[in-house]
């Protein structure tokens, strides 16, 4: 696995369009120029580590998805959380 700026840009553009957001609106939300978003979407400029979480929050998508195209398995995460809650409950009852 490696970072591919062209694929990152494609996913960024896809997420932005799903939110019916313009490049200018997204740029304003994350504090950059519209041209910067355009260059990232075209794969001309790589996304900085500082900008990544801002884009993730603005588009309500995981950083894993933007970087690598991996979606979070919500059911697996839910199962893990329930297991942790159960374990913590058992621990606190034993105190």
Secondary structure as UniProt FT lines:
FT   HELIX           5..18
FT   TURN            19..20
FT   HELIX           23..30
FT   HELIX           34..41
FT   TURN            42..43
FT   HELIX           49..59
FT   HELIX           63..68
FT   HELIX           74..94
//
